[in-house]
Amino acid sequence: MDNYHNSKKARRIAAIVYIIFMAFILGGTYISEQQKAQAQPQEAKPTSH
């Protein structure tokens, strides 16, 4: 039973690390896209009438 609890704890830690890592990647991608959008010159967007 002790091995089961140790492996369960390791899986939980691995899952938390994975979630934090993915949040870091997705957050960085989102911030990068926002900065790219702001860096581009504002183009005249056609309005739909």
C-alpha positions in Angstrom: 0.0 0.0 0.0 2.9 2.3 0.7 4.1 2.0 -2.9 0.6 2.9 -4.1 0.6 6.1 -2.1 4.1 7.1 -3.2 3.2 6.6 -6.9 -0.1 8.4 -6.4 1.8 11.4 -4.9 4.3 11.3 -7.8 1.5 11.3 -10.4 -0.1 14.3 -8.7 3.1 16.2 -8.6 3.8 15.3 -12.3 0.3 16.5 -13.2 0.7 19.8 -11.4 4.1 20.4 -13.0 2.6 19.6 -16.4 -0.3 22.0 -15.9 2.0 24.8 -14.8 4.3 24.1 -17.8 1.4 24.2 -20.2 0.0 27.4 -18.6 3.4 29.0 -19.0 3.6 28.0 -22.7 0.0 29.1 -23.5 0.4 32.4 -21.6 3.7 33.2 -23.3 2.1 32.5 -26.7 -0.9 34.7 -25.9 1.4 37.6 -24.7 3.5 37.2 -27.8 0.5 37.3 -30.1 -0.7 40.5 -28.4 2.7 42.1 -28.7 2.8 41.2 -32.4 -0.6 42.7 -33.0 0.4 46.0 -31.2 3.7 46.2 -33.1 2.0 46.0 -36.5 1.1 49.4 -38.0 -2.6 50.0 -37.8 -4.0 49.1 -41.3 -7.2 50.6 -42.6 -9.7 47.9 -42.0 -12.7 48.0 -44.4 -16.0 48.6 -42.7 -18.9 46.4 -43.7 -22.0 48.3 -44.7 
